[in-house]
């Protein structure tokens, strides 16, 4: 019999036609990091976006200050101070991402981050392999799939949505820190780092939402799948046009 995490993962995959596992992300303080000591020791040193990619393929990974290979993500999670090269804007300008050091510095100054020292590590796991509730669920998939997730998140409220991105630190900040901090779904187009370092496709984007939203989102997706999702995927209106 499947546990609750496996049921949620299965329903998300079925309803959205995902090719990657939904990923559960949990921030660990000094107390609960010890519960994952063996996994921390066995985890390879990778960038956060790479860990997200690997978790989407079935791996479980714990990244601490010493295991996370990206200084920008490390600072975003409060594991370490921002490096001078990033804080000054020199790195992003050197990469050619922004016109000037000033614009690069402005972006980094406004980048959302967790409180320094609040957490010691972060766990990434296929949602179905979680053993305790994650903080965030992250999906990497096609825009159409994530459109339905976004719609499902406002299915009962009808509110308009606002997404926050700097088109940099897409996985660590846009899809993880922002939904964790703001307790709301956030979407991202991706960024230089994740598109250079992982196998995320040109036709894929990201969304992150609080774990507590998972069941309401699944219930809304189930309702959406009975009519609007089915109609859209069958291209009903387009077929009518082509008959004219």
Secondary structure, DSSP 8 states (H G I E B T S, - for coil): ---HHHHHHHHHHHHHT-SS--EEEEEE-HHHHGGGHHHHHHS--B-HHHHHHHHHTT--EEEETTTB--HHHHHHTTSS---HHHHTSHHHHHTTSSSSHHHHHHHHHT-----TTS-SEEEEEEGGG-SS--SEEEEEEEHHHHHHHHHHHTTTT---------SSSIIIIIIIIHHHHHSS-EEE---HHHHHHS---TTEEEEEEEGGGHHHHHHHHHHHHHTHHHHHHTTHHHHHHHH-
